[in-house]
Amino acid sequence: MPAERTAAALGSTTALARAIGAAADGFADLHWGREPLLVRGADPGGFRDLLDLDGVDELLSRRGLRTPFVRLARNGAVVDSASFTGPGGVGAEIADQVRDDRVAALFADGTTVVLQALHRTWPPVIDFCTLLAAELGHPVQANAYVTPPSSRGFSAHYDVHDVFVLQLAGRKHWTVHAPVHPDPLRTQPWNDHAGAVAARARDDEPAVDTVLEPGDVMYLPRGWLHAATALGEVSAHLTVGVHVVTRFALVEALTALVAGDEELRTSLPLGVDVADPDQLAPHLDAVRAALAAALERVSAEDVARRVRGRVWSGTRPEPVGPVAAAAFADGLAAGDTVRRRTGLRHRSAERDGQLVVDLPDRSITLPAATGEALRTLLSGTPCAVGSLPGMDEADQLVLVRRLLREGVLVPAASS
């Protein structure tokens, strides 16, 4: 499977180290969520194994992409998709398939191509993002920006997620400025502060003013302003966006969980004028007191269960080939090796005398007697059927076959 190939290519190197090299060692303490990081020559091959310009052409011309998997931008504005999409033709009853000829004409005229959600459409990027998300603990996405010579796709702006910029081809001049709104939430996009963004980019000295070449990497925490211009030739970079889980996610979870408190659901008095602070003040004091009491009754387990529902569904685990997976499960025999699916979020616990494995979209219930074998299988280390602890061979086959069909395990030697 693709993730196995990526893991083999990385060897003992983590996905983060693949992106930023030796800087990965101090990254968590020095840069994560704090300061930009520039790494020269992180990959001497220019990350061509992830995506190159031939791959860009293949995606645009032979993969049947539809909007919103492709966006075009020019002079800081997004181009109407009607100008580069059309009917899919016989056997594809859709109206918004990307037209490669129209993209070619617009690109030649100075328009930037944005390939969106490559973590869902391009196997090498799928594999890399799967590994990186598993390592960081935060959902990850990836877009590619392909800019014609001496062109700029987007004006200065900030993102509401952290980004790793991996330069793939050509050269691109970047200017980065300090935030005007630090640590923005996803509901606080840059256009809410468009005036301040434009003024800072125009009037202030940049914190980073540099040219990225193939193999260079830049990390930007959310909120940092940035703009880029291609220099002299076609330039392409991969932006890996990290949708960081913030403390406000815990606030949202707490708010949702205290909605069950009867005191907080009490109606305000008949005829109250909510625009009058004097009338509202005593009710606000009562709510503050009731809210504080309700929050004390919320357990960390309840919050974790609510937050994980969002985080676990944010990034899919490694792809599974349905036909090959079914054939492997059907033919499973002692000696076959399996491993936990890379990037699969899960949690197991004993409840009511049974083992329950919680997954992003469902829970699996297993006999308590499978506990020792299950812990071994979920450890992430390849395991051979027949050598699992606490179960005889026949029961091991039943357990492993079940977890294969549930998409929890995959063949360890798949390729």
NORVENJO-V927171 format. One record per run of one state. SS is the DSSP state (hx for helix, st for strand, lp for the rest). FROM is the first residue (numbers start at 0). LEN is the number of residues. If there is no record, write none. Layout:
SS:FROM:LEN + SS:FROM:LEN
//
This chain:
lp:0:1 + hx:1:9 + lp:10:4 + hx:14:16 + lp:30:6 + st:36:3 + lp:39:13 + hx:52:10 + lp:62:3 + st:65:1 + lp:66:3 + st:69:5 + lp:74:2 + st:76:2 + lp:78:2 + hx:80:3 + lp:83:1 + st:84:2 + lp:86:10 + st:96:2 + lp:98:1 + hx:99:9 + lp:108:3 + st:111:4 + lp:115:2 + hx:117:4 + lp:121:1 + hx:122:14 + lp:136:2 + st:138:9 + lp:147:9 + st:156:1 + lp:157:4 + st:161:8 + lp:169:2 + st:171:6 + lp:177:12 + hx:189:14 + lp:203:4 + st:207:5 + lp:212:4 + st:216:4 + lp:220:4 + st:224:6 + lp:230:4 + st:234:9 + lp:243:3 + hx:246:14 + lp:260:2 + hx:262:3 + lp:265:11 + hx:276:20 + lp:296:3 + hx:299:13 + lp:312:9 + hx:321:9 + lp:330:6 + st:336:4 + lp:340:5 + st:345:6 + lp:351:2 + st:353:6 + lp:359:3 + st:362:5 + hx:367:10 + lp:377:5 + st:382:2 + lp:384:8 + hx:392:13 + lp:405:3 + st:408:3 + lp:411:4
//
